[in-house]
Structures are given as C-alpha cells and as structure tokens.
Amino acid sequence: MEGFLDSLKYDANGLIGAIIRDAGNGETLMFAYLNRESLQRTIESGYCVYWSRSRQQFWLKGETSGHLQKVIRMWVDCDLDCLLIEVEQTGAACHTGFRSCFHREINLQTSTFETRGEPIAEPN
C-alpha cells in the first residue's frame, strides 16, 4: 500500500480531493479532502475517513450522525491527483441533512440556484 499512497499527487497542503458517489445508483454525494493518512485509514477500515481542513483533524464520515460511507470501489484519475470513491451511503451525506451535498441546481439563464428535494435528516 505504501507505493500506491506515495504515487498519488497531493497538493501543497498534502491533500487530495475526492468525489464521493453512491455505488448503487451513481448519484454524486459530496466532495471532500483526504491526506495520506486518512486515505490509508479509509482503505484499512473500509469506511471513508477524511481530513477536515477547518478543524485540522481526521473525520470519520458518520461517526456522530450514523450516516456512514462504506467503501465499495475507489478510482484515481489519469493525473493521480483526484479520487472517485464509490460508497454505500447510510442516510444523508450532506451535513445540512440532504442525501447529497449537490442539492442546489444552478439555473444557467438566471445565474441563480434552486434547491432540489428535501432534507432526509436533521442538520449536524
């Protein structure tokens, strides 16, 4: 695993971005950052562990809410600087209570956005 983790291209802060997608239906759920250690923890545990830039600490998705993300598959892009993680999502992926963080559609004609759907959980 060391060689794989070292082959990725992390940014100047030691982070790599990840798009999180539902493995069952392909829905884009969220975007987050991982550092080398959080990626290693993710692979070893089978559950998504991110690096919180605001709190400067590891963040096991769903640790307090129960909305866990079980890793099904992982992909890396051609430049080795972005991950796509397919998960089995329990509950809401978004901290605002929506299933997906991508619940606001941008209207390209008016440059405004509209919320689609309803929250499925309490915000946390």
N, C-alpha and C positions, 0 to 999 in steps of 0.2 A: 504494500500500500504506500510505503514511503516514496517510491519512484513516481507513482501516479500523482500523489499530492504535491510533490515538488515540480512536476511537469506543468502544472497549471500556472496561468499568468494572473497573479494577484495585482491589485492596483497599488499605488504608493502607500496606502494605509494597510496593506496586507489583506485586502478584501477581494472577494469575487462575488459578482451578482448572480442571483438565481431566480428564474421564473418558476413558479410553482403551479402545476397543472393537475387537475383531477384525472387519475389514471383510468377511471371508468367512462367518463363522458367527454374528456378533453377540455373542460371548462378551465380557463385561466383563473387561478385563485388569488395569487399575490406575487409580490416581488420582495426579495429580502437579500441580505448580505451574509456571507459566511467568511470566516477566516480559515486558515489551515486546520487549526484545532477543532473548530466547530464542524468542519466538513468531516474530519476524522471521527468525531463523536457521532455524527449523523450516520456515517457508514457502519460504525461498530454497533450502534444501538438499534438501527433500523427506523428511527424517528428523527424528524427534522429538528436540528439544533442550529440556531442562527447566532450571529453576533449583533448585538444591539449597539448601534453607533451612538445613540443618545444616552444610554445607561452605561456603555463601555463594559458590557458583561455578556456572558452566554445566555441564550434564551431558548429553552425547550418549548417549542410551539405547543400550546395547550396545557402546559404544566399547571397553571392555576384554573383555567376555564374548562379543562377536559376536552377541548377541541384539538385533539392530537392529529398529527400528519404522519401516517405510516408510509415509509418509502417503498415504492413498488419498483421503480426504474429511475436511473439517472443518465443524463446525456451531457456531453460537453460540446460546445460549438467548435467550428473549424479553427478559430484563433486561440482556443484553450483559455478564453477569458470570460466565459459566461456558461452557467449551468442551467439545465432544464431538469427539474425534479418532478417526477410523476408520483402522486401520493394517493392514498386512501384517506380522504378527509372526514374527520368526525366533527359534525356541527359546523359552525361558522369559521371561516378562515380569516375574516376581517375583524379587527378589534372594535369596529363600530356595530358589530352584530350581523352584518350581511354575510352570506355564504362566500362571496368573492369580494376582494378589495376593488375589483373593477366593476362597480355597480353604477357608475356615472357615465352616461353616453354623451359624447360631445356632438352637438349639432354643428356641422361644418358650415351651414349657411348663416347662422346667427352667432357663432363663436360662443355659445353658452353650453351648459351641460344640464342633463336631466337625470335624476335618479331613477333607476330601473329596479323594480322589485321591492321587497320589504325585508327588514331585518328578521333573522330567524333566531336570534339570541340577544341577550342583554349586552350592551357595550361593556368592554372591560378596559 
